[in-house]
Amino acid sequence: MDYPSDRALLARLLAGEEKAFRELVATYQGAMRAVAFAIVGSRHADEVVQDAWLAVVRNLEGFQGRSSLKTWLLTITANTAKTRLKHNRREVLLDDLPGPHGSIGDERFAEGGHWLLAPHAWHQDSPEALLTEDELRECLEKTLGSLSELQGSVLQLREREGLEMDEICNLLQVSLSNVRVLLHRARLKVFATLEHFEETGQC
């Protein structure tokens, strides 16, 4: 597959252009941290991302464009995080969780996991409009901070970074059914926060 925008950025990176590196970090740092956070947790996520950037710099000349630059960066991050856990691996057992279509609030979501009807306050189905209010921003940040590491990371990778479900599965080594459960539960918590804020004006 051809990635013309990646090719242009890669040429600038290989030429040592400092601005290109700043653009690369600004564009992908958040997604890389979400991947690291899901695998190693908050305590080591930043260190993993730093190590991943070092690996990116070391291997940049060997990047052959077989995948997008974003996929390559996130794969390096995932591999770096997994190496970090080599001697202290934790098991993620979610097979006993109910599926996303067997819990309270399921009527709000379509089969693919998207809202059937967006929350009333979502102007043009966009949560960005809500974030202009400081109080709501604080509520949402509190809710996002209360999510489990995997829930928060899956939500960010899907909603903010736009990754496909199978990409998230591959990066985090979690089954598709479990990714759907994690995403569904995270969305329910965000929806509940929005709904409560609309009714009370408080978190």
Secondary structure as the mmCIF struct_conf table of DSSP 4:
data_model
#
loop_
_struct_conf.conf_type_id
_struct_conf.id
_struct_conf.beg_label_comp_id
_struct_conf.beg_label_asym_id
_struct_conf.beg_label_seq_id
_struct_conf.end_label_comp_id
_struct_conf.end_label_asym_id
_struct_conf.end_label_seq_id
HELX_RH_AL_P HELX_RH_AL_P1 PRO A 4 LEU A 14
TURN_TY1_P TURN_TY1_P1 ALA A 15 GLY A 16
HELX_RH_AL_P HELX_RH_AL_P2 GLU A 18 VAL A 40
HELX_RH_AL_P HELX_RH_AL_P3 SER A 42 ASN A 59
HELX_RH_3T_P HELX_RH_3T_P1 LEU A 60 GLY A 62
BEND BEND1 ARG A 66 SER A 67
HELX_RH_AL_P HELX_RH_AL_P4 LEU A 69 ARG A 84
TURN_TY1_P TURN_TY1_P2 LEU A 85 HIS A 87
BEND BEND2 ASN A 88 ASN A 88
TURN_TY1_P TURN_TY1_P3 ASP A 95 ASP A 96
BEND BEND3 LEU A 97 LEU A 97
HELX_LH_PP_P HELX_LH_PP_P1 PRO A 98 GLY A 99
TURN_TY1_P TURN_TY1_P4 PRO A 100 HIS A 101
BEND BEND4 GLY A 102 SER A 103
TURN_TY1_P TURN_TY1_P5 ILE A 104 GLY A 105
HELX_RH_3T_P HELX_RH_3T_P2 ASP A 106 ARG A 108
STRN STRN1 PHE A 109 PHE A 109
TURN_TY1_P TURN_TY1_P6 GLU A 111 GLY A 112
BEND BEND5 GLY A 113 HIS A 114
STRN STRN2 TRP A 115 TRP A 115
BEND BEND6 LEU A 116 LEU A 117
TURN_TY1_P TURN_TY1_P7 HIS A 120 ALA A 121
HELX_RH_3T_P HELX_RH_3T_P3 HIS A 123 ASP A 125
HELX_RH_3T_P HELX_RH_3T_P4 PRO A 127 THR A 132
BEND BEND7 GLU A 133 GLU A 133
HELX_RH_AL_P HELX_RH_AL_P5 ASP A 134 SER A 146
BEND BEND8 LEU A 147 LEU A 147
HELX_RH_AL_P HELX_RH_AL_P6 GLU A 149 LEU A 155
HELX_RH_PI_P HELX_RH_PI_P1 GLN A 156 ARG A 160
BEND BEND9 GLU A 161 GLU A 161
HELX_RH_AL_P HELX_RH_AL_P7 MET A 165 LEU A 172
TURN_TY1_P TURN_TY1_P8 GLN A 173 GLN A 173
HELX_RH_AL_P HELX_RH_AL_P8 LEU A 176 THR A 200
BEND BEND10 GLY A 201 GLY A 201
#
